[in-house]
Amino acid sequence: MAITESYMLPLQTKAPDFSLTNVVSGKVENLNQLKGKSGTLVVFMCNHCPYVIHLLDALIETSEEFSKKGVNTIAISSNSTISHPQDGPEKMYTLALEKKFTFPYLFDKTQEIAHAYKAACTPDFYLFDIDLSLYYRGRYDDSRPGNKNPITGKDLHAAFNSMLKGEHTNGMQNPSLGCNIKWNEGNSPEELS
């Protein structure tokens, strides 16, 4: 497991569009269908990563809280199913049902969407405003498996509250930290550059 930080996509970047399969419904869904009326949280995650598992229950609660204010959550898994079959659509479907996800869990088989968002790790958080302009990208909070810091979501929640108040985004944002995205052979950012 390589511990990796976010690439920190530039703030005010327009959300890259996508059409991906929702593993629960089996339907292809796009950003325009899934975005919230007040904003959209895109989370790159997967099933096996200890960093995702560590905060998954809190993320589910956060998504429910955000949805009450019109901010929808969209989860995307881009991991290679060749190296990590536990992150494939069938296991994603099982996890989504087991944890009663109230948000779509989409599979990025080609990894094109991870590249478009410059996603680097799981979990990686992107909060977009009502115009799908990037307001926040970075960590959920400073809690990590084993560091004993409480899971609060303080970083993401502070950005969410500021965005809803119409405040200017704070450029001082900390990168997320987690497992690197498991790229298909020849598909990692380093191999493509």
C-alpha positions as a Markdown table, in Angstrom:
| # | Residue | x | y | z |
|---|---|---|---|---|
| 1 | Met | 0.0 | 0.0 | 0.0 |
| 2 | Ala | 1.6 | 3.3 | -1.1 |
| 3 | Ile | 0.5 | 6.2 | 0.9 |
| 4 | Thr | -0.3 | 9.0 | -1.5 |
| 5 | Glu | -1.4 | 12.7 | -1.2 |
| 6 | Ser | -4.0 | 14.4 | -3.5 |
| 7 | Tyr | -2.6 | 16.2 | -6.5 |
| 8 | Met | -4.8 | 19.2 | -5.5 |
| 9 | Leu | -6.7 | 20.0 | -8.7 |
| 10 | Pro | -6.7 | 23.9 | -9.1 |
| 11 | Leu | -9.6 | 25.6 | -7.3 |
| 12 | Gln | -12.3 | 27.0 | -9.6 |
| 13 | Thr | -11.7 | 24.1 | -12.1 |
| 14 | Lys | -15.0 | 23.2 | -13.8 |
| 15 | Ala | -16.1 | 19.6 | -12.8 |
| 16 | Pro | -15.1 | 17.3 | -15.6 |
| 17 | Asp | -18.3 | 15.6 | -17.0 |
| 18 | Phe | -18.7 | 11.9 | -16.9 |
| 19 | Ser | -21.1 | 9.1 | -17.7 |
| 20 | Leu | -20.4 | 6.0 | -15.6 |
| 21 | Thr | -22.3 | 2.9 | -14.5 |
| 22 | Asn | -24.0 | 3.0 | -11.1 |
| 23 | Val | -23.2 | -0.4 | -9.7 |
| 24 | Val | -26.5 | -0.6 | -7.7 |
| 25 | Ser | -29.0 | 0.4 | -10.5 |
| 26 | Gly | -26.9 | -0.9 | -13.3 |
| 27 | Lys | -27.7 | 2.3 | -15.2 |
| 28 | Val | -25.2 | 4.7 | -16.8 |
| 29 | Glu | -25.6 | 8.0 | -15.0 |
| 30 | Asn | -23.9 | 11.4 | -15.7 |
| 31 | Leu | -22.8 | 14.4 | -13.7 |
| 32 | Asn | -25.7 | 16.5 | -14.8 |
| 33 | Gln | -28.2 | 13.9 | -13.6 |
| 34 | Leu | -26.5 | 13.5 | -10.2 |
| 35 | Lys | -25.4 | 17.0 | -9.3 |
| 36 | Gly | -27.1 | 18.7 | -6.3 |
| 37 | Lys | -29.1 | 21.9 | -6.6 |
| 38 | Ser | -26.7 | 23.7 | -4.1 |
| 39 | Gly | -23.4 | 21.8 | -4.9 |
| 40 | Thr | -21.9 | 18.4 | -5.5 |
| 41 | Leu | -19.3 | 16.4 | -3.6 |
| 42 | Val | -17.3 | 13.9 | -5.7 |
| 43 | Val | -15.4 | 11.3 | -3.7 |
| 44 | Phe | -12.9 | 8.9 | -5.3 |
| 45 | Met | -12.9 | 5.8 | -3.0 |
| 46 | Cys | -12.8 | 2.0 | -3.2 |
| 47 | Asn | -13.8 | -1.0 | -1.1 |
| 48 | His | -10.4 | -2.3 | 0.3 |
| 49 | Cys | -8.5 | 0.9 | 1.3 |
| 50 | Pro | -8.0 | 1.2 | 5.1 |
| 51 | Tyr | -8.2 | 5.0 | 4.8 |
| 52 | Val | -11.7 | 4.7 | 3.2 |
| 53 | Ile | -12.8 | 2.0 | 5.6 |
| 54 | His | -11.7 | 4.2 | 8.5 |
| 55 | Leu | -14.1 | 7.0 | 7.7 |
| 56 | Leu | -16.8 | 5.3 | 5.6 |
| 57 | Asp | -19.5 | 5.4 | 8.2 |
| 58 | Ala | -18.7 | 9.1 | 8.9 |
| 59 | Leu | -18.8 | 9.8 | 5.1 |
| 60 | Ile | -22.2 | 8.2 | 4.8 |
| 61 | Glu | -23.5 | 10.5 | 7.6 |
| 62 | Thr | -21.9 | 13.5 | 5.9 |
| 63 | Ser | -23.6 | 12.7 | 2.6 |
| 64 | Glu | -26.9 | 12.5 | 4.4 |
| 65 | Glu | -26.3 | 15.8 | 6.1 |
| 66 | Phe | -25.1 | 17.5 | 2.9 |
| 67 | Ser | -28.1 | 16.3 | 0.9 |
| 68 | Lys | -30.5 | 18.1 | 3.3 |
| 69 | Lys | -28.9 | 21.3 | 2.1 |
| 70 | Gly | -29.0 | 20.4 | -1.6 |
| 71 | Val | -25.4 | 19.1 | -1.9 |
| 72 | Asn | -25.4 | 15.6 | -3.5 |
| 73 | Thr | -22.6 | 13.1 | -3.0 |
| 74 | Ile | -21.2 | 11.0 | -5.8 |
| 75 | Ala | -18.7 | 8.2 | -5.1 |
| 76 | Ile | -16.5 | 6.8 | -7.8 |
| 77 | Ser | -14.1 | 3.8 | -7.8 |
| 78 | Ser | -11.4 | 3.8 | -10.4 |
| 79 | Asn | -9.2 | 1.0 | -9.1 |
| 80 | Ser | -7.9 | -1.7 | -11.4 |
| 81 | Thr | -9.9 | -4.9 | -11.0 |
| 82 | Ile | -7.0 | -6.8 | -12.4 |
| 83 | Ser | -4.8 | -6.1 | -9.4 |
| 84 | His | -7.7 | -5.5 | -6.9 |
| 85 | Pro | -10.8 | -7.6 | -7.8 |
| 86 | Gln | -12.3 | -6.7 | -4.5 |
| 87 | Asp | -12.8 | -3.2 | -5.9 |
| 88 | Gly | -14.8 | -4.4 | -8.9 |
| 89 | Pro | -18.5 | -3.7 | -9.6 |
| 90 | Glu | -19.9 | -6.8 | -7.8 |
| 91 | Lys | -18.1 | -6.1 | -4.6 |
| 92 | Met | -19.0 | -2.4 | -4.9 |
| 93 | Tyr | -22.6 | -3.4 | -5.2 |
| 94 | Thr | -22.4 | -5.6 | -2.1 |
| 95 | Leu | -20.8 | -2.8 | -0.1 |
| 96 | Ala | -23.3 | -0.2 | -1.2 |
| 97 | Leu | -26.2 | -2.5 | -0.1 |
| 98 | Glu | -24.5 | -3.6 | 3.1 |
| 99 | Lys | -23.7 | 0.0 | 4.2 |
| 100 | Lys | -27.0 | 1.4 | 2.8 |
| 101 | Phe | -25.4 | 4.0 | 0.6 |
| 102 | Thr | -27.7 | 7.0 | 0.0 |
| 103 | Phe | -25.5 | 8.2 | -2.8 |
| 104 | Pro | -24.5 | 6.6 | -6.2 |
| 105 | Tyr | -21.4 | 4.4 | -6.3 |
| 106 | Leu | -20.0 | 4.6 | -9.9 |
| 107 | Phe | -17.4 | 2.4 | -11.6 |
| 108 | Asp | -14.7 | 4.1 | -13.7 |
| 109 | Lys | -13.5 | 1.1 | -15.6 |
| 110 | Thr | -11.3 | 3.0 | -18.1 |
| 111 | Gln | -9.9 | 5.3 | -15.3 |
| 112 | Glu | -10.5 | 8.2 | -17.6 |
| 113 | Ile | -12.5 | 10.1 | -15.0 |
| 114 | Ala | -9.8 | 9.6 | -12.3 |
| 115 | His | -7.4 | 11.2 | -14.8 |
| 116 | Ala | -9.8 | 14.0 | -15.6 |
| 117 | Tyr | -10.1 | 14.9 | -11.9 |
| 118 | Lys | -6.4 | 14.3 | -11.3 |
| 119 | Ala | -7.4 | 11.9 | -8.5 |
| 120 | Ala | -4.4 | 10.3 | -6.8 |
| 121 | Cys | -5.6 | 8.5 | -3.7 |
| 122 | Thr | -8.5 | 7.0 | -1.9 |
| 123 | Pro | -10.3 | 8.8 | -0.5 |
| 124 | Asp | -10.0 | 12.0 | -2.6 |
| 125 | Phe | -12.6 | 14.7 | -2.0 |
| 126 | Tyr | -13.8 | 17.4 | -4.5 |
| 127 | Leu | -16.5 | 19.8 | -3.4 |
| 128 | Phe | -18.1 | 21.8 | -6.3 |
| 129 | Asp | -20.4 | 24.8 | -5.9 |
| 130 | Ile | -23.8 | 25.3 | -7.6 |
| 131 | Asp | -22.0 | 26.2 | -10.9 |
| 132 | Leu | -19.8 | 23.0 | -10.7 |
| 133 | Ser | -16.7 | 25.2 | -10.0 |
| 134 | Leu | -14.2 | 23.5 | -7.6 |
| 135 | Tyr | -14.6 | 25.1 | -4.1 |
| 136 | Tyr | -12.6 | 22.6 | -2.1 |
| 137 | Arg | -10.3 | 19.6 | -2.6 |
| 138 | Gly | -8.4 | 17.8 | 0.0 |
| 139 | Arg | -8.8 | 15.9 | 3.2 |
| 140 | Tyr | -11.9 | 15.0 | 5.2 |
| 141 | Asp | -10.0 | 15.7 | 8.4 |
| 142 | Asp | -6.7 | 14.8 | 10.1 |
| 143 | Ser | -7.9 | 11.4 | 11.3 |
| 144 | Arg | -6.0 | 8.4 | 9.9 |
| 145 | Pro | -6.0 | 4.7 | 10.8 |
| 146 | Gly | -3.9 | 4.4 | 13.9 |
| 147 | Asn | -3.3 | 8.0 | 14.7 |
| 148 | Lys | -6.1 | 8.2 | 17.3 |
| 149 | Asn | -7.4 | 11.6 | 16.1 |
| 150 | Pro | -11.2 | 11.6 | 16.2 |
| 151 | Ile | -13.1 | 11.5 | 12.9 |
| 152 | Thr | -14.9 | 14.8 | 12.7 |
| 153 | Gly | -14.9 | 15.8 | 9.0 |
| 154 | Lys | -13.9 | 19.3 | 10.2 |
| 155 | Asp | -12.0 | 20.3 | 7.0 |
| 156 | Leu | -14.7 | 19.2 | 4.6 |
| 157 | His | -17.5 | 20.5 | 6.7 |
| 158 | Ala | -15.9 | 23.9 | 7.2 |
| 159 | Ala | -15.6 | 24.2 | 3.4 |
| 160 | Phe | -19.2 | 23.0 | 3.0 |
| 161 | Asn | -20.5 | 25.7 | 5.4 |
| 162 | Ser | -18.4 | 28.4 | 3.8 |
| 163 | Met | -19.6 | 27.5 | 0.4 |
| 164 | Leu | -23.3 | 27.6 | 1.4 |
| 165 | Lys | -22.7 | 31.0 | 3.0 |
| 166 | Gly | -21.4 | 32.3 | -0.3 |
| 167 | Glu | -17.9 | 33.0 | 1.1 |
| 168 | His | -14.8 | 33.0 | -1.1 |
| 169 | Thr | -13.0 | 29.7 | -1.0 |
| 170 | Asn | -10.0 | 29.4 | 1.3 |
| 171 | Gly | -6.9 | 28.6 | -0.7 |
| 172 | Met | -5.2 | 27.1 | 2.3 |
| 173 | Gln | -6.4 | 23.5 | 2.0 |
| 174 | Asn | -4.7 | 20.3 | 3.1 |
| 175 | Pro | -4.3 | 17.4 | 0.7 |
| 176 | Ser | -6.1 | 14.1 | 1.3 |
| 177 | Leu | -4.0 | 11.2 | 2.2 |
| 178 | Gly | -4.7 | 7.5 | 1.5 |
| 179 | Cys | -3.9 | 4.5 | -0.7 |
| 180 | Asn | -2.8 | 5.3 | -4.2 |
| 181 | Ile | -5.3 | 4.6 | -7.0 |
| 182 | Lys | -4.5 | 1.2 | -8.4 |
| 183 | Trp | -3.9 | 2.0 | -12.1 |
| 184 | Asn | -4.1 | -0.5 | -14.9 |
| 185 | Glu | -0.8 | -1.2 | -16.5 |
| 186 | Gly | 0.4 | 1.7 | -18.6 |
| 187 | Asn | -2.4 | 4.0 | -17.3 |
| 188 | Ser | -0.8 | 5.7 | -14.3 |
| 189 | Pro | -0.1 | 9.4 | -14.5 |
| 190 | Glu | 3.6 | 8.8 | -14.5 |
| 191 | Glu | 3.4 | 6.2 | -17.4 |
| 192 | Leu | 1.2 | 8.5 | -19.5 |
| 193 | Ser | 3.4 | 11.6 | -19.1 |
